[in-house]
Amino acid sequence: MPDRSIGLEMQFYAVFPLLMLLIVRYGALAASRSRPACAHRDGRHSLHLFSAESIRFVALALPAVRILRRVLGIPFGKVMGDLAYSFYLIHLLVLLPVAGFLTKFERYVNAPRSVRFAVVAVIVGTITFALSWLLYRTVEKPGIALGKRLLKRRIVMNRTEAAI
């Protein structure tokens, strides 16, 4: 299962931005008539994620995307954007033990599904947010700074070699 999930995610990240550009540039109708990038020669498709219906949905969602872009431009949105990758990486490492621990409590197990979901989401979201912030401050930011220093040093070295 993880192999299939990663494969689908890679296809999504490869095709979706191109699909969005097509919709923005030519409109939903043109995009819905286009063939997906993963089509076979005989017309069958290996991935049905980009059907005409899903393309139309994305096109209709563009106004919401514009609103979301404004909302994410505020400081809270920037922080969430900075933490998103760390959050993505560690959420499952927090989710599994928390969900397993909660199953030891009969009151939790007998609660309605929506209540169980909400309890897990709040607990996991809070812990994951805190850990994501910690990872961002202690790993990502220093790593980005190191990368910039190394890149700057390399550029200076290349300019020096070119001048010689």
C-alpha positions as a Markdown table, in Angstrom:
| # | Residue | x | y | z |
|---|---|---|---|---|
| 1 | Met | 0.0 | 0.0 | 0.0 |
| 2 | Pro | 2.7 | 2.7 | 0.8 |
| 3 | Asp | 4.3 | 2.1 | -2.6 |
| 4 | Arg | 1.0 | 2.7 | -4.4 |
| 5 | Ser | 0.3 | 5.8 | -2.3 |
| 6 | Ile | 3.7 | 7.3 | -3.1 |
| 7 | Gly | 3.3 | 6.5 | -6.8 |
| 8 | Leu | -0.1 | 8.2 | -6.9 |
| 9 | Glu | 1.3 | 11.1 | -5.0 |
| 10 | Met | 4.2 | 11.5 | -7.4 |
| 11 | Gln | 1.7 | 11.4 | -10.4 |
| 12 | Phe | -0.5 | 14.0 | -8.7 |
| 13 | Tyr | 2.4 | 16.3 | -8.1 |
| 14 | Ala | 3.7 | 15.9 | -11.6 |
| 15 | Val | 0.4 | 16.4 | -13.4 |
| 16 | Phe | -1.8 | 18.6 | -11.2 |
| 17 | Pro | 0.3 | 21.8 | -11.6 |
| 18 | Leu | 0.2 | 21.4 | -15.4 |
| 19 | Leu | -3.6 | 20.8 | -15.2 |
| 20 | Met | -4.1 | 24.0 | -13.1 |
| 21 | Leu | -2.0 | 26.0 | -15.6 |
| 22 | Leu | -4.2 | 24.7 | -18.4 |
| 23 | Ile | -7.4 | 25.6 | -16.6 |
| 24 | Val | -6.1 | 29.1 | -15.7 |
| 25 | Arg | -4.9 | 29.8 | -19.2 |
| 26 | Tyr | -7.6 | 28.2 | -21.4 |
| 27 | Gly | -10.5 | 27.6 | -19.1 |
| 28 | Ala | -12.2 | 24.5 | -17.7 |
| 29 | Leu | -13.8 | 23.5 | -21.0 |
| 30 | Ala | -10.5 | 23.2 | -22.9 |
| 31 | Ala | -8.9 | 21.3 | -19.9 |
| 32 | Ser | -11.8 | 18.9 | -19.7 |
| 33 | Arg | -11.4 | 18.0 | -23.3 |
| 34 | Ser | -7.7 | 17.3 | -23.0 |
| 35 | Arg | -6.3 | 13.8 | -22.5 |
| 36 | Pro | -4.5 | 13.1 | -19.2 |
| 37 | Ala | -0.8 | 12.7 | -19.4 |
| 38 | Cys | -1.0 | 9.1 | -18.3 |
| 39 | Ala | -3.2 | 7.9 | -21.2 |
| 40 | His | -2.2 | 4.7 | -23.0 |
| 41 | Arg | -2.0 | 4.4 | -26.8 |
| 42 | Asp | -5.2 | 2.4 | -27.0 |
| 43 | Gly | -7.1 | 5.1 | -25.2 |
| 44 | Arg | -7.3 | 3.4 | -21.8 |
| 45 | His | -6.1 | 5.5 | -18.8 |
| 46 | Ser | -4.0 | 4.3 | -16.0 |
| 47 | Leu | -5.1 | 7.1 | -13.7 |
| 48 | His | -8.7 | 8.3 | -13.7 |
| 49 | Leu | -8.0 | 11.1 | -11.1 |
| 50 | Phe | -8.1 | 13.7 | -13.8 |
| 51 | Ser | -11.5 | 13.0 | -15.3 |
| 52 | Ala | -13.5 | 15.8 | -16.9 |
| 53 | Glu | -15.7 | 16.0 | -13.8 |
| 54 | Ser | -12.7 | 16.5 | -11.5 |
| 55 | Ile | -11.3 | 19.2 | -13.9 |
| 56 | Arg | -14.6 | 21.0 | -13.9 |
| 57 | Phe | -14.7 | 20.9 | -10.1 |
| 58 | Val | -11.2 | 22.4 | -9.9 |
| 59 | Ala | -12.1 | 25.1 | -12.3 |
| 60 | Leu | -15.2 | 26.0 | -10.3 |
| 61 | Ala | -13.1 | 26.0 | -7.1 |
| 62 | Leu | -10.7 | 28.7 | -8.5 |
| 63 | Pro | -12.5 | 31.6 | -6.8 |
| 64 | Ala | -12.2 | 29.7 | -3.5 |
| 65 | Val | -8.5 | 29.3 | -4.2 |
| 66 | Arg | -8.1 | 33.0 | -4.7 |
| 67 | Ile | -9.8 | 33.7 | -1.4 |
| 68 | Leu | -7.6 | 31.0 | 0.3 |
| 69 | Arg | -4.5 | 32.7 | -1.2 |
| 70 | Arg | -5.5 | 35.9 | 0.6 |
| 71 | Val | -6.2 | 34.1 | 3.9 |
| 72 | Leu | -2.9 | 32.3 | 3.7 |
| 73 | Gly | -1.1 | 35.5 | 3.1 |
| 74 | Ile | -1.7 | 36.6 | 6.7 |
| 75 | Pro | 0.9 | 35.7 | 9.4 |
| 76 | Phe | -0.9 | 32.7 | 10.6 |
| 77 | Gly | -1.1 | 31.3 | 7.1 |
| 78 | Lys | 2.6 | 31.9 | 6.7 |
| 79 | Val | 3.4 | 30.0 | 9.9 |
| 80 | Met | 1.2 | 27.1 | 8.8 |
| 81 | Gly | 2.9 | 27.1 | 5.4 |
| 82 | Asp | 6.3 | 27.0 | 7.1 |
| 83 | Leu | 5.2 | 24.1 | 9.3 |
| 84 | Ala | 3.3 | 22.1 | 6.7 |
| 85 | Tyr | 6.1 | 19.9 | 5.6 |
| 86 | Ser | 7.2 | 19.0 | 9.1 |
| 87 | Phe | 3.5 | 18.4 | 10.0 |
| 88 | Tyr | 3.1 | 16.1 | 7.0 |
| 89 | Leu | 6.2 | 14.1 | 7.9 |
| 90 | Ile | 5.4 | 13.4 | 11.5 |
| 91 | His | 1.6 | 13.4 | 11.8 |
| 92 | Leu | 1.4 | 9.6 | 11.3 |
| 93 | Leu | 4.1 | 9.0 | 13.9 |
| 94 | Val | 1.9 | 10.8 | 16.4 |
| 95 | Leu | -1.4 | 9.5 | 15.2 |
| 96 | Leu | -0.7 | 5.8 | 15.5 |
| 97 | Pro | 0.4 | 5.8 | 19.2 |
| 98 | Val | -2.3 | 8.3 | 20.2 |
| 99 | Ala | -5.1 | 6.3 | 18.5 |
| 100 | Gly | -3.7 | 3.1 | 20.0 |
| 101 | Phe | -3.6 | 4.6 | 23.4 |
| 102 | Leu | -7.1 | 5.9 | 23.3 |
| 103 | Thr | -8.5 | 2.5 | 22.4 |
| 104 | Lys | -7.7 | 1.4 | 25.9 |
| 105 | Phe | -10.5 | 3.6 | 27.2 |
| 106 | Glu | -14.0 | 2.1 | 26.9 |
| 107 | Arg | -15.7 | 5.5 | 26.9 |
| 108 | Tyr | -13.6 | 6.5 | 23.8 |
| 109 | Val | -14.3 | 3.2 | 22.0 |
| 110 | Asn | -18.1 | 3.4 | 22.7 |
| 111 | Ala | -18.3 | 7.1 | 21.6 |
| 112 | Pro | -19.8 | 8.0 | 18.2 |
| 113 | Arg | -17.4 | 7.9 | 15.3 |
| 114 | Ser | -17.5 | 11.7 | 14.8 |
| 115 | Val | -16.6 | 12.2 | 18.5 |
| 116 | Arg | -13.7 | 9.7 | 18.3 |
| 117 | Phe | -12.4 | 11.5 | 15.1 |
| 118 | Ala | -12.7 | 14.9 | 16.8 |
| 119 | Val | -10.8 | 13.8 | 19.9 |
| 120 | Val | -8.0 | 12.2 | 17.9 |
| 121 | Ala | -7.8 | 15.2 | 15.6 |
| 122 | Val | -7.5 | 17.7 | 18.4 |
| 123 | Ile | -4.9 | 15.7 | 20.3 |
| 124 | Val | -2.8 | 14.7 | 17.3 |
| 125 | Gly | -3.1 | 18.1 | 15.7 |
| 126 | Thr | -1.9 | 19.8 | 18.9 |
| 127 | Ile | 1.0 | 17.5 | 19.5 |
| 128 | Thr | 2.0 | 17.4 | 15.8 |
| 129 | Phe | 1.8 | 21.2 | 15.6 |
| 130 | Ala | 4.1 | 21.6 | 18.6 |
| 131 | Leu | 6.6 | 19.0 | 17.2 |
| 132 | Ser | 6.4 | 20.6 | 13.7 |
| 133 | Trp | 7.3 | 23.9 | 15.1 |
| 134 | Leu | 10.2 | 22.4 | 17.1 |
| 135 | Leu | 11.5 | 20.6 | 14.0 |
| 136 | Tyr | 11.1 | 23.7 | 11.8 |
| 137 | Arg | 13.1 | 25.8 | 14.3 |
| 138 | Thr | 15.8 | 23.3 | 15.1 |
| 139 | Val | 16.2 | 21.4 | 11.7 |
| 140 | Glu | 14.6 | 23.2 | 8.8 |
| 141 | Lys | 15.7 | 26.8 | 9.5 |
| 142 | Pro | 19.3 | 25.9 | 10.3 |
| 143 | Gly | 19.4 | 23.6 | 7.3 |
| 144 | Ile | 18.1 | 26.3 | 5.0 |
| 145 | Ala | 20.6 | 28.8 | 6.4 |
| 146 | Leu | 23.4 | 26.3 | 5.9 |
| 147 | Gly | 22.3 | 25.7 | 2.3 |
| 148 | Lys | 22.3 | 29.4 | 1.6 |
| 149 | Arg | 25.8 | 29.8 | 3.0 |
| 150 | Leu | 27.2 | 26.9 | 1.0 |
| 151 | Leu | 25.5 | 28.2 | -2.2 |
| 152 | Lys | 26.9 | 31.7 | -1.6 |
| 153 | Arg | 30.4 | 30.2 | -1.0 |
| 154 | Arg | 30.1 | 28.2 | -4.2 |
| 155 | Ile | 29.0 | 31.2 | -6.2 |
| 156 | Val | 31.9 | 33.3 | -4.9 |
| 157 | Met | 34.3 | 30.4 | -5.8 |
| 158 | Asn | 32.9 | 30.1 | -9.3 |
| 159 | Arg | 33.3 | 33.9 | -9.8 |
| 160 | Thr | 36.8 | 33.8 | -8.6 |
| 161 | Glu | 37.7 | 30.9 | -11.0 |
| 162 | Ala | 36.0 | 32.7 | -13.9 |
| 163 | Ala | 38.1 | 35.8 | -13.2 |
| 164 | Ile | 41.3 | 33.9 | -13.4 |
